[in-house]
Amino acid sequence: MQLEDSPSHPAGTNPRARCEPAPFLTVEELTGRWFRPESTANTDKTNRDNVRELISTGALPARKIGRRWFVHVSTVETYETGRDDPTVMRRATSERTGLGDS
């Protein structure tokens, strides 16, 4: 069925037909993007749990809709480029570094 042109929709455009991909990724899509079967010994379930852990700790902002988590593509790209606080991985000055020290 062809939609007729109307004053609110220019000729040749169909408001119901969207070809753009959604700007959100699911946990499963992120797992496929970040983890390759040949690069990790973990199972898919373990990798999905790793992504969910990032979400639950707040390291990766996401939104839950129904039973699925969705992460915006721009958030994923920011996380992938490593634009985070470098002090997170800094050692505490009081930590011992020598082995066998008493």
Secondary structure by P-SEA (a helix, b strand, c coil): ccccccccccccccccccccccccccaaaaaaaccccccccccaaaaaaaaaaaaaaccbbbbbcccbbbbbaaaaaaaaaccccccccccccccccccccc
